[in-house]
Amino acid sequence: MTDNKEFNITEITRIRPTIEFFLGCNPVHNNVTESNVLENTLKTAVNMGFVDENGKSKIDRVFMYNPDAIGMWIYKKHREIFKPLEVITQVREDILTVFPPVTPVCFGSMYTGMKPENHGILKYEKPVLKIDTIFDFLPSTGKKAAIVCTQGDSIAEIFKGRNIDYFIYPTIDECNKQAEELINSDNHDLIVLYNGNYDYYMHRFTPEGKKSLQELRKNIDTYCKLQKLISEKWKEHKTFLAFAPDHGCHRSIFPPGNHGKYIPKDMNTVHFYSFV
């Protein structure tokens, strides 16, 4: 792939069916919901023994870490920042997000498996989704899910009203502490943790500003620490973990950093997946 000239191929709508497959659920829903599992990720799971010879997943826990606005070009340009993440990653997926590449639209597609024209969020707004999402389907199969998110953010708003556990806090530190507590208590099949700190500072100090890159390092450090905790506390489980941003970003004039354009910097992001 040539940076800033080409778009990724693998679509973000494939995250939902991948999670559902790994949790032993049938990811086929309707003709507007993606049902194809990520091939490279599935192949890695098979090779590592997380999927049996009959194609059935042995995984019973999924941990989704959703940092905001980390583009593939940032990863390629600042590879050294991502080294701790690469060390604990078995597969990297180069992801194409949906248009417009803004947070509620992208997370809407990630957790419904639908394009924006099907899930209904077409711009930066945060309505409660009235359609089927992963947070509706998994509870219907007996799976227990939790969202850990800061107040007023997209994941906290658009997925309200589901039969899941919500842990909504004013600060990211409180969210991350709660995620640790949920890992220690080990009562959920799916945990989704959102951190918007890189996005916050990127808008104010450019995507490559000193403070922005400090927050990016915090995102990676947070995920690495939580993966270590999971490997210690969930020894009786087989777990799929994801470092899964929603979209990318670009430098602009006002604000200094932004996203929302149909350009590779905004549309291309990168996910890192691990099996423990």
C-alpha positions as CSV (number, residue, x, y, z in Angstrom):
1,M,0.0,0.0,0.0
2,T,1.3,3.5,-0.9
3,D,0.6,5.9,2.0
4,N,-2.0,8.6,1.3
5,K,-2.8,7.4,-2.2
6,E,-4.7,4.2,-1.8
7,F,-7.6,3.0,0.3
8,N,-7.6,-0.1,2.4
9,I,-9.9,-3.0,1.3
10,T,-11.0,-4.7,4.5
11,E,-14.1,-3.0,5.8
12,I,-14.8,-2.1,9.4
13,T,-18.3,-3.7,9.1
14,R,-16.5,-7.1,9.4
15,I,-15.7,-6.6,13.1
16,R,-19.2,-7.5,14.3
17,P,-19.3,-10.9,12.6
18,T,-15.8,-11.7,13.7
19,I,-16.6,-11.1,17.3
20,E,-19.8,-13.1,17.1
21,F,-18.1,-16.0,15.4
22,F,-15.4,-16.1,18.0
23,L,-18.1,-16.2,20.8
24,G,-19.7,-19.2,19.1
25,C,-22.7,-17.3,17.6
26,N,-24.0,-17.4,14.0
27,P,-23.0,-14.1,12.5
28,V,-25.6,-14.3,9.6
29,H,-28.4,-11.8,10.2
30,N,-30.0,-10.1,7.2
31,N,-28.9,-8.9,3.8
32,V,-27.6,-5.5,5.0
33,T,-25.6,-6.9,7.9
34,E,-22.0,-8.1,7.2
35,S,-21.5,-11.8,7.9
36,N,-18.0,-12.4,6.6
37,V,-15.4,-13.0,9.3
38,L,-11.9,-11.5,8.9
39,E,-9.9,-14.1,6.9
40,N,-6.4,-13.3,8.1
41,T,-7.6,-13.2,11.7
42,L,-9.5,-16.4,11.4
43,K,-6.5,-18.1,9.8
44,T,-4.3,-17.0,12.7
45,A,-6.9,-18.3,15.2
46,V,-6.9,-21.7,13.4
47,N,-3.1,-21.9,13.3
48,M,-2.9,-21.1,17.0
49,G,-5.5,-23.6,18.1
50,F,-8.3,-21.2,19.0
51,V,-10.6,-22.7,16.3
52,D,-10.9,-26.5,16.2
53,E,-10.7,-28.8,13.2
54,N,-14.4,-28.5,12.6
55,G,-14.2,-24.7,12.3
56,K,-15.7,-24.1,15.7
57,S,-14.3,-21.4,17.9
58,K,-12.8,-22.3,21.3
59,I,-12.9,-18.6,22.3
60,D,-15.2,-17.6,25.2
61,R,-14.0,-14.0,25.9
62,V,-13.6,-10.9,23.7
63,F,-12.0,-7.7,24.9
64,M,-12.4,-4.7,22.5
65,Y,-10.3,-1.6,23.1
66,N,-11.5,1.3,21.0
67,P,-9.1,4.3,20.9
68,D,-10.3,7.1,18.8
69,A,-8.9,8.6,15.5
70,I,-5.7,6.6,15.1
71,G,-5.0,6.5,11.3
72,M,-2.9,4.0,9.5
73,W,-0.5,6.8,8.3
74,I,0.2,7.6,12.0
75,Y,1.1,4.0,12.6
76,K,3.4,3.9,9.5
77,K,5.1,7.2,10.3
78,H,5.5,6.6,14.0
79,R,6.2,2.9,14.0
80,E,8.4,3.1,17.1
81,I,5.4,4.2,19.3
82,F,3.6,1.1,18.3
83,K,6.4,-1.4,19.0
84,P,5.0,-2.5,22.4
85,L,1.7,-3.2,20.7
86,E,3.3,-5.1,17.9
87,V,5.2,-7.4,20.3
88,I,1.9,-8.7,21.8
89,T,0.0,-8.8,18.5
90,Q,-0.5,-11.9,16.3
91,V,-2.3,-10.3,13.4
92,R,-2.6,-6.8,12.0
93,E,-5.7,-5.9,9.8
94,D,-5.5,-2.8,7.6
95,I,-9.1,-1.5,8.0
96,L,-11.2,0.8,5.7
97,T,-13.7,2.7,7.8
98,V,-17.0,4.1,6.5
99,F,-17.9,7.5,5.2
100,P,-18.1,10.0,6.7
101,P,-15.2,9.0,9.0
102,V,-16.6,10.5,12.2
103,T,-17.0,8.6,15.5
104,P,-20.7,7.8,15.8
105,V,-20.9,6.7,12.1
106,C,-17.9,4.5,12.4
107,F,-18.8,2.8,15.7
108,G,-22.3,2.4,14.4
109,S,-20.9,0.4,11.5
110,M,-18.4,-1.5,13.7
111,Y,-21.0,-2.8,16.1
112,T,-23.9,-3.3,13.7
113,G,-22.0,-4.7,10.8
114,M,-24.0,-2.3,8.5
115,K,-23.1,0.6,6.2
116,P,-24.2,4.0,7.4
117,E,-27.1,4.1,4.9
118,N,-28.5,1.0,6.6
119,H,-27.9,1.8,10.3
120,G,-29.0,5.4,9.8
121,I,-26.3,7.6,11.3
122,L,-25.1,9.6,8.3
123,K,-23.3,12.5,10.0
124,Y,-21.8,13.5,13.4
125,E,-24.8,13.0,15.6
126,K,-25.6,10.6,18.4
127,P,-29.1,9.2,18.1
128,V,-29.9,5.9,19.9
129,L,-29.8,3.2,17.3
130,K,-33.2,1.5,16.9
131,I,-31.9,-1.4,14.9
132,D,-30.2,-4.7,15.7
133,T,-26.6,-4.3,17.0
134,I,-24.1,-6.7,18.5
135,F,-25.3,-5.5,21.9
136,D,-28.8,-6.8,21.1
137,F,-27.8,-10.0,19.5
138,L,-25.3,-11.3,22.0
139,P,-27.7,-11.0,25.0
140,S,-30.3,-12.9,23.0
141,T,-27.9,-15.8,22.8
142,G,-27.1,-15.7,26.6
143,K,-23.9,-13.8,26.3
144,K,-23.1,-11.0,28.8
145,A,-21.7,-7.7,27.5
146,A,-20.4,-4.5,29.0
147,I,-19.6,-1.1,27.6
148,V,-17.1,1.1,29.5
149,C,-17.1,4.7,28.1
150,T,-16.9,8.4,29.0
151,Q,-20.0,10.4,29.4
152,G,-21.6,11.8,26.3
153,D,-19.3,10.0,23.9
154,S,-20.6,8.1,20.9
155,I,-20.5,4.6,22.2
156,A,-22.1,5.7,25.4
157,E,-25.0,7.4,23.5
158,I,-25.8,5.4,20.3
159,F,-26.0,2.0,22.0
160,K,-28.2,3.0,25.0
161,G,-31.1,0.8,26.1
162,R,-29.6,-2.6,25.5
163,N,-29.7,-5.6,27.9
164,I,-26.0,-5.1,28.8
165,D,-24.0,-3.5,31.6
166,Y,-23.0,0.1,31.2
167,F,-20.2,1.8,33.1
168,I,-20.2,5.4,32.1
169,Y,-17.7,7.8,33.8
170,P,-16.6,11.5,33.5
171,T,-12.9,10.6,32.9
172,I,-10.9,8.1,31.0
173,D,-8.9,7.1,34.1
174,E,-12.1,6.0,35.8
175,C,-13.1,4.0,32.7
176,N,-9.7,2.3,32.5
177,K,-9.9,1.5,36.2
178,Q,-13.3,0.0,35.8
179,A,-12.1,-2.1,32.9
180,E,-9.5,-3.6,35.2
181,E,-12.2,-4.3,37.8
182,L,-14.3,-6.1,35.1
183,I,-11.3,-8.2,34.1
184,N,-10.7,-9.1,37.7
185,S,-14.3,-10.0,38.3
186,D,-14.6,-12.0,35.0
187,N,-18.3,-11.9,34.5
188,H,-18.6,-10.7,30.9
189,D,-18.2,-12.5,27.6
190,L,-17.6,-9.2,25.8
191,I,-16.1,-6.0,27.2
192,V,-15.9,-2.8,25.1
193,L,-13.6,0.0,26.4
194,Y,-13.5,3.4,24.6
195,N,-10.7,6.0,25.1
196,G,-11.0,9.3,23.3
197,N,-7.9,11.1,24.5
198,Y,-5.8,11.0,21.4
199,D,-8.8,12.3,19.4
200,Y,-9.3,15.1,21.9
201,Y,-5.7,16.4,21.7
202,M,-5.3,15.7,18.0
203,H,-8.1,18.2,17.3
204,R,-6.3,20.8,19.4
205,F,-2.6,20.2,18.7
206,T,-2.5,18.4,15.3
207,P,-2.2,14.7,14.8
208,E,1.6,14.7,15.4
209,G,1.7,17.3,18.1
210,K,3.8,16.5,21.1
211,K,0.8,16.2,23.4
212,S,-1.2,14.2,20.8
213,L,1.6,11.6,20.5
214,Q,1.9,11.4,24.3
215,E,-1.8,10.5,24.4
216,L,-1.3,7.9,21.6
217,R,1.4,6.3,23.8
218,K,-1.0,6.3,26.7
219,N,-3.5,4.4,24.5
220,I,-1.0,1.8,23.6
221,D,0.3,1.5,27.2
222,T,-3.3,1.1,28.5
223,Y,-4.0,-1.7,26.0
224,C,-0.8,-3.5,26.8
225,K,-1.4,-3.4,30.5
226,L,-4.9,-4.7,30.1
227,Q,-3.8,-7.5,27.9
228,K,-1.2,-8.5,30.5
229,L,-3.9,-8.4,33.2
230,I,-6.2,-10.6,31.0
231,S,-3.4,-13.1,30.4
232,E,-3.0,-13.4,34.2
233,K,-6.6,-13.3,35.3
234,W,-8.3,-15.2,32.5
235,K,-6.1,-18.3,32.3
236,E,-9.2,-20.6,32.2
237,H,-10.5,-18.8,29.1
238,K,-9.4,-18.4,25.5
239,T,-9.6,-14.7,24.6
240,F,-9.7,-12.6,21.5
241,L,-8.4,-9.0,22.1
242,A,-8.5,-6.1,19.7
243,F,-6.9,-2.7,19.6
244,A,-9.5,-1.3,17.2
245,P,-9.7,2.4,16.3
246,D,-12.8,3.8,14.5
247,H,-11.1,6.1,11.8
248,G,-8.1,8.1,11.0
249,C,-7.4,11.9,11.0
250,H,-5.5,14.6,9.1
251,R,-3.8,17.9,9.8
252,S,-5.9,20.9,9.1
253,I,-5.9,24.7,9.7
254,F,-8.8,25.2,12.0
255,P,-9.0,23.0,14.0
256,P,-5.3,21.9,13.8
257,G,-6.4,18.3,13.5
258,N,-9.6,16.9,12.0
259,H,-11.3,14.0,10.2
260,G,-14.4,13.5,8.1
261,K,-13.1,13.6,4.6
262,Y,-13.0,10.9,2.0
263,I,-9.2,10.7,2.0
264,P,-6.9,7.8,2.9
265,K,-5.7,9.6,6.0
266,D,-9.2,9.7,7.4
267,M,-10.6,6.4,5.9
268,N,-7.6,4.1,6.6
269,T,-7.1,2.8,10.1
270,V,-5.2,-0.2,11.5
271,H,-6.3,-2.9,14.0
272,F,-4.1,-5.2,16.1
273,Y,-5.5,-8.5,17.3
274,S,-4.2,-10.9,19.9
275,F,-5.2,-14.4,21.1
276,V,-4.4,-15.4,24.7
